[in-house]
Amino acid sequence: MYASRNHWAKAYLKDIFFAGMTTSGRSESINAFFDGYVNSNTMLNDFVTQYDKAIKSRRDAEEDEDFKTRNTKANLESNHPIETIAGERYTRKLFEIFKKEWRSATQDYFHKKVSIDEQNIRYRVGSHKVNKELWAIVDYNLIESSITHCSCTKFETIFCTSS
């Protein structure tokens, strides 16, 4: 068990993005997925039929959300390029989460240039309420116009080109 600690110990998983889900959250998500389709009294043969219905329902909902994402524009709250890019790249649901973070960031967060060279700018980013030594480190590539590293790993999967 000790040899596999990197798979379960929080200290080894701090640089991995889990979209804010916890173990209990994943369990609740699975329960919500089957809610209305199966219960503790469902027989095995009925479970297979109900499972297929649950999958079809989920796929239909995803197709509907994909259609809405492709055919509607994001409701932007500013003209900032970061919000515009997020609105173009994120799904509608993820963009709503991003907007909440963005709203908070534009009100409570600050940045300070740490270093600059011909290709990259390194920033410290964080809330004025937190010690600056604990602020996230963000590397911005000037040539690619993209974030190449963010120590918080919150939005790296879309914006960053490498880790």
Secondary structure by P-SEA (a helix, b strand, c coil): ccccccccccccccccccccccaaaaaaaaaaaacccccccccaaaaaaaaaaaaaaaaaaaaaaaaaaaccccccccccaaaaaaaacccaaaaaaaaaaaaaaaccbbbbbccccccbbbbbbbbcccccccbbbbbbbcccccccccccccccccccccc
